[in-house]
């Protein structure tokens, strides 16, 4: 949480410095620009990656289509190892499932300030929302089953609720449980600000910071016990890069785009 907050403050500080004069940019400006970008996310509750397609409505505004895949952690997760089994994999005691969120969204992006010099920064704000799918994969453990005092037997199974932490040998292979995936439908919303700093007008390099809310119809069983939630709120920072595509000299909006922007505004 602190790391995300500090990085957000850093992004704000570099955006303020972008108003200083830089090297004169003699490139021919692309006013109407569709964009395809990919991004890596670091969240306060996990990490992930995403794809975005931005379609211009005018020289400053775009409809954006987002697709993200995120790994979401529980606030109570704490990795440990068994001191009596140093060769065993680290594990989170009491974790029932790994949790992933697949998001799809549509929204608007508005370029508030446009860079005029090389080394400058364009500032954009955006918001999007749409359906999401929560994906649960069971966690398997290697643990000791004491059939007698001197001959412990190592077995593989899901969280052994009646065992002590010291009896867990380690986490089993990550491949176990993929044939038992469960899906929980939900919805998500994202809001943020983007700082685009590429020196080339047909290339996108941007840092983003914002907040994400994921909502599901029931509690997500990540950990054993009653500490699970159905709402996940996180701050994030991401690095986004990609290309300008289908650049045109005039707006290319159509009836569908007009309908989407009227609904979002």
C-alpha positions as CSV (number, residue, x, y, z in Angstrom):
1,X,0.0,0.0,0.0
2,X,2.8,2.5,0.9
3,X,4.7,1.6,-2.2
4,X,1.7,2.4,-4.4
5,X,1.0,5.6,-2.6
6,X,4.7,6.8,-3.0
7,X,4.7,5.9,-6.7
8,X,1.4,7.8,-7.2
9,X,2.9,10.9,-5.7
10,X,6.0,10.5,-7.9
11,X,3.8,10.4,-11.0
12,X,2.0,13.6,-9.9
13,X,5.4,15.3,-9.4
14,X,6.7,14.4,-12.9
15,X,3.5,15.5,-14.5
16,X,3.9,19.0,-13.0
17,X,7.4,19.2,-14.4
18,X,6.1,18.4,-17.8
19,X,5.0,22.0,-18.3
20,X,8.6,23.1,-18.5
21,X,10.0,23.7,-22.0
22,X,11.8,20.7,-23.5
23,X,13.4,19.9,-26.9
24,X,11.3,21.1,-29.8
25,X,9.4,18.3,-31.4
26,X,9.4,18.6,-35.2
27,X,7.4,15.4,-35.8
28,X,4.2,15.6,-37.7
29,X,1.5,15.4,-35.1
30,X,-1.1,12.6,-35.2
31,X,-4.4,14.3,-34.0
32,X,-6.8,11.4,-34.5
33,X,-5.1,8.3,-33.2
34,X,-6.4,4.8,-32.3
35,X,-4.1,2.9,-29.9
36,X,-3.4,-0.7,-28.9
37,X,-1.4,-1.1,-25.7
38,X,-0.5,-3.8,-23.2
39,X,0.3,-3.2,-19.5
40,X,1.7,-4.7,-16.4
41,X,-0.1,-4.0,-13.1
42,X,1.2,-3.9,-9.5
43,X,-1.8,-3.7,-7.1
44,X,-2.1,-3.3,-3.4
45,X,-3.6,-6.8,-3.4
46,X,-1.8,-8.5,-6.3
47,X,-0.5,-8.1,-9.8
48,X,-1.5,-8.8,-13.4
49,X,-1.5,-7.7,-17.0
50,X,-3.9,-6.1,-19.4
51,X,-4.8,-5.1,-22.9
52,X,-6.4,-1.9,-24.1
53,X,-7.8,-0.7,-27.4
54,X,-8.5,3.1,-27.6
55,X,-10.7,4.4,-30.4
56,X,-10.6,8.1,-31.1
57,X,-13.8,10.2,-30.8
58,X,-12.0,13.4,-31.4
59,X,-8.4,14.7,-31.0
60,X,-8.7,14.5,-27.2
61,X,-11.2,11.8,-26.3
62,X,-11.3,8.1,-26.8
63,X,-13.6,5.1,-26.1
64,X,-11.4,2.5,-24.4
65,X,-11.9,-1.3,-24.3
66,X,-10.1,-3.0,-21.5
67,X,-9.3,-6.7,-20.8
68,X,-7.3,-7.6,-17.6
69,X,-6.2,-10.7,-15.9
70,X,-5.2,-10.2,-12.3
71,X,-4.0,-12.4,-9.4
72,X,-5.7,-11.3,-6.2
73,X,-4.3,-12.0,-2.7
74,X,-6.1,-12.1,0.6
75,X,-5.0,-9.5,3.2
76,X,-4.3,-12.3,5.7
77,X,-1.9,-14.2,3.5
78,X,1.5,-14.9,5.0
79,X,4.1,-17.2,3.4
80,X,6.0,-19.6,5.7
81,X,8.0,-22.8,5.5
82,X,8.3,-25.9,7.7
83,X,11.5,-25.7,9.6
84,X,11.6,-29.6,9.8
85,X,11.3,-29.8,6.0
86,X,13.7,-27.2,4.5
87,X,13.4,-28.7,1.1
88,X,9.6,-28.2,1.0
89,X,8.0,-25.3,-0.9
90,X,6.8,-22.3,0.9
91,X,3.1,-22.1,1.6
92,X,0.3,-19.9,3.0
93,X,-1.2,-21.8,5.9
94,X,-5.0,-21.9,5.7
95,X,-5.2,-20.9,2.1
96,X,-8.0,-22.7,0.3
97,X,-7.8,-21.3,-3.3
98,X,-5.7,-19.2,-5.6
99,X,-7.9,-16.3,-6.9
100,X,-7.7,-14.7,-10.4
101,X,-10.0,-12.1,-11.9
102,X,-10.6,-11.8,-15.6
103,X,-12.1,-8.3,-16.4
104,X,-13.7,-6.8,-19.4
105,X,-14.6,-3.2,-19.6
106,X,-15.5,-0.2,-21.7
107,X,-15.0,3.4,-20.8
108,X,-13.8,6.9,-21.7
109,X,-10.3,8.5,-21.8
110,X,-9.9,12.2,-21.9
111,X,-6.5,13.9,-22.7
112,X,-6.4,16.9,-20.4
113,X,-2.9,18.2,-21.3
114,X,-1.1,17.3,-24.5
115,X,2.7,17.4,-24.7
116,X,4.3,19.8,-27.2
117,X,8.0,19.1,-26.7
118,X,10.1,16.0,-26.8
119,X,10.5,14.8,-23.3
120,X,7.1,16.3,-22.4
121,X,4.2,14.4,-20.8
122,X,0.6,14.1,-21.8
123,X,-1.9,13.7,-19.0
124,X,-5.0,11.7,-19.4
125,X,-7.7,10.6,-17.1
126,X,-10.0,7.6,-17.7
127,X,-12.7,5.4,-16.3
128,X,-14.2,2.1,-17.3
129,X,-16.4,-0.7,-16.1
130,X,-17.9,-4.0,-17.1
131,X,-18.4,-7.7,-16.2
132,X,-15.7,-9.8,-14.6
133,X,-15.1,-13.5,-13.8
134,X,-13.6,-14.7,-10.5
135,X,-11.6,-17.9,-11.1
136,X,-10.8,-20.1,-8.1
137,X,-8.1,-22.8,-8.2
138,X,-7.8,-25.1,-5.2
139,X,-4.5,-25.2,-3.3
140,X,-3.0,-28.6,-2.5
141,X,-0.5,-29.2,0.4
142,X,2.0,-31.9,1.1
143,X,1.6,-32.8,4.8
144,X,2.6,-35.4,7.3
145,X,0.1,-38.0,8.3
146,X,1.3,-39.6,11.6
147,X,0.2,-43.2,11.4
148,X,2.6,-43.9,14.2
149,X,5.1,-41.9,16.3
150,X,8.2,-42.9,14.3
151,X,6.9,-43.3,10.8
152,X,5.2,-40.2,9.4
153,X,3.6,-40.6,6.0
154,X,3.7,-37.7,3.6
155,X,0.4,-37.2,1.7
156,X,-1.1,-34.7,-0.6
157,X,-4.4,-33.0,-0.1
158,X,-6.3,-29.8,0.4
159,X,-6.0,-27.7,3.5
160,X,-5.8,-30.1,6.5
161,X,-8.1,-28.3,8.9
162,X,-7.5,-30.6,11.8
163,X,-3.7,-30.5,11.5
164,X,-1.1,-28.2,13.2
165,X,1.0,-25.9,11.1
166,X,4.2,-27.8,11.9
167,X,2.7,-30.9,10.2
168,X,2.4,-29.2,6.8
169,X,5.5,-30.2,4.8
170,X,4.9,-27.6,2.0
171,X,2.8,-26.6,-0.9
172,X,2.2,-29.2,-3.6
173,X,2.7,-28.6,-7.3
174,X,1.0,-25.5,-8.8
175,X,-0.4,-27.7,-11.5
176,X,-2.7,-29.6,-9.1
177,X,-6.2,-28.3,-9.0
178,X,-6.5,-26.9,-12.6
179,X,-9.1,-29.6,-13.3
180,X,-11.2,-28.2,-10.4
181,X,-11.5,-24.6,-11.4
182,X,-14.6,-22.7,-10.3
183,X,-16.0,-19.5,-11.8
184,X,-17.8,-16.7,-9.9
185,X,-19.4,-13.9,-11.9
186,X,-19.1,-10.3,-10.9
187,X,-18.5,-6.8,-12.1
188,X,-15.6,-4.3,-11.9
189,X,-14.9,-0.6,-12.2
190,X,-11.6,1.3,-12.7
191,X,-10.7,4.9,-12.6
192,X,-7.2,6.5,-13.0
193,X,-4.8,8.9,-14.5
194,X,-2.2,8.2,-17.2
195,X,1.1,10.0,-17.9
196,X,2.2,9.3,-21.5
197,X,5.9,10.2,-22.1
198,X,7.0,8.6,-25.4
199,X,9.4,10.8,-27.5
200,X,7.7,9.4,-30.7
201,X,4.2,10.3,-31.7
202,X,3.3,6.9,-33.0
203,X,4.5,5.0,-29.9
204,X,2.9,4.9,-26.5
205,X,4.8,4.7,-23.2
206,X,2.8,5.5,-20.2
207,X,2.6,5.2,-16.4
208,X,-0.8,4.9,-14.9
209,X,-2.1,5.1,-11.3
210,X,-5.6,4.6,-10.1
211,X,-8.2,2.5,-8.2
212,X,-10.1,-0.7,-9.0
213,X,-13.2,-2.2,-7.4
214,X,-14.2,-5.8,-8.0
215,X,-17.7,-6.9,-6.8
216,X,-19.0,-10.5,-6.7
217,X,-22.3,-12.0,-5.8
218,X,-20.9,-14.1,-2.9
219,X,-17.8,-14.2,-0.7
220,X,-14.7,-15.6,-2.3
221,X,-13.2,-18.5,-0.3
222,X,-9.5,-17.6,-0.5
223,X,-8.7,-18.4,3.1
224,X,-10.1,-20.8,5.7
225,X,-12.4,-19.0,8.2
226,X,-14.8,-16.0,8.1
227,X,-12.3,-13.4,6.9
228,X,-13.3,-13.6,3.2
229,X,-15.0,-10.8,1.2
230,X,-17.1,-10.3,-1.9
231,X,-15.8,-6.8,-2.5
232,X,-12.1,-6.1,-3.4
233,X,-10.8,-2.5,-3.5
234,X,-7.2,-1.8,-4.6
235,X,-4.9,0.9,-5.7
236,X,-2.6,0.2,-8.6
237,X,0.2,1.5,-10.7
238,X,1.0,0.2,-14.2
239,X,3.4,0.6,-17.1
240,X,1.7,0.6,-20.5
241,X,3.2,0.5,-23.9
242,X,2.0,0.0,-27.5
243,X,1.5,1.6,-30.9
244,X,-0.7,4.2,-32.5
245,X,-2.8,2.5,-35.3
246,X,-5.2,3.5,-38.0
247,X,-4.2,7.2,-37.6
248,X,-6.6,9.4,-39.6
249,X,-7.0,13.1,-40.3
250,X,-10.6,13.2,-39.1
251,X,-12.8,11.7,-36.5
252,X,-14.0,8.1,-37.3
253,X,-16.9,7.9,-34.9
254,X,-19.9,5.8,-35.8
255,X,-23.4,5.2,-34.4
256,X,-22.2,2.5,-32.0
257,X,-19.5,4.8,-30.6
258,X,-22.0,7.7,-30.2
259,X,-24.3,5.3,-28.3
260,X,-21.5,4.2,-26.0
261,X,-20.2,7.7,-25.2
262,X,-23.7,9.0,-24.5
263,X,-24.3,6.1,-22.1
264,X,-21.0,6.7,-20.2
265,X,-21.1,10.5,-19.9
